[in-house]
């Protein structure tokens, strides 16, 4: 199978992890990315902006736009304006039998909703008028909404090439939640927990600012791995990178139950602990700090589960089965 991948030059984690998986499954010569994205082929970025990078042939994914008949499907990689401008320019020339796929990794629950947030909804409307998508792979496919039959759940995943080269030798933090207050529940959690355990000392406090994070890149992942308990609560969208980072690092997580469709999700009490009431957090954290063997057994199960169901390769294969 040969794919034409129309990607955004902006950051889009779902686009990046899916591209990495497709490249591993199909090989570099069978996926053409337009426009050429250097961060996919050169080690230029730190985590998490390198989720799509994989070493390999730099030129193998360069093809001419005038040979559209060579492709079996075209993928619009992101709900970003640059992707849709390119798709709308190409759509009238796409062969009739070529499948069209939209990776909607945006935070909005409606299909293409992030384009409305970015004041570019007319680009989505134009795309639907020219050439509607055969498939929509949607990250924020909320459980309270009905979608068209061509819309499928497609949450984030983890590219295991991004694991830290050196992992911490021992745990050094009890409970962490390093997060900006992009949803009211995060504020409530931080208000409740910042003066408990070692939270204030490790930076689990109110008024955190992403640009001022001291933990960045691979060091951030190493620090997550050094936690006994990591908390996860929704941000602008339900699906957070933290939900996948923590299990990938074999670290124990207490999380709000995601309000989106996640096939083969983690199982409460076995590979994760869910907690939807912030008022219960102190008790839950205290319990699992005191029961190390139980906590670490759940952490190991979460690592096994993400490797079994939620890698970049799994997402690529999930997509290809539908094309």
C-alpha positions, 0 to 999 in steps of 0.5 A: 500500500502506498499513502500520501500523507498531508501533514501539518508543519505545526505540532500535532501529536496524533499526526506525529505518532501515526506517521511514525507507526505508518513508516515502520509498518509500510517502510519509508518508500511507501509513504510520501509526506507533503510538505516534507517535514524535516522533524520526521527525518532528522533528529532536530527536536526534543520530546514531545516534538520528536514523536514522529521521528524515525531514523532512515532514508531521508529522500524515500518519502519524496514524490511528485504531486503529479503522480497521484495515481500511484497512491492507494489513499491520502491522509489529512494528518491534522485538523490544522489550516495548513493541512486543509489548504493543501487538501483542498488544492489537491482534492479536485485532482484525486482519482476516484478510487483513492481513499481519503482519511482525516486524522482528527487529533484536535481537542474539540469533540465535533469532527474538525472542530479545532478548525473552528477554534482557529477561525478556519471553519470555512476550510473544513466546509470547503473540503466537505464540498469538494471531496468528503472523507471516507474515514475519520480517525478521531481522538476526542470521540466523546461517549456522550455524542453520536457520530457518523458511521465513518468516524472511528475512535483513534486516541494517542499512542506511544512511540517506544523509540522515545523512551529515555536512554537512561532511566532513574535508578530509584523513585524520588517523588511520592505524588506528582501532577505537573500540569497547567490549569487548562480545565477546572478539574485540574485547579481543584486537584492542585488546590486539594493536593499541593500541600499534601505528601511531597507535592509542593516540594516537587512542583505539584502546585497551582499556577504552573506555566508550560513555557517555564517548566523546568522538566523538559525533553527526555529529562521530563520523562526521566522525572515522571519515571522517578515518581511513585504516583503520577496523577492525570486529569483532563486538559482542554481535551480528555486525551492527554499525553500523560495518559500514555507516557506514564504506563510506557515508563512503567509508572503507577498512575491515578487518572480521571476516567477518560470521557472518550472512546478508547478501545482496549483501555486500561482496566481499573485496579489492574493496569490503572486506578481511576478516580473521578472525585478529587476529594478521594485523591488523598485517601487513594494516594495514601493507600498506594504509597503504603502498599508498594507491592500492589502499586508496582504490580499495577504499574507493570501491568500498565506497561505490558498493556500499552505495549500490547495495544497502544503503540504507534505501530498498533495505531498504524495497523488499526488505520490500515485495516480500515483503508 
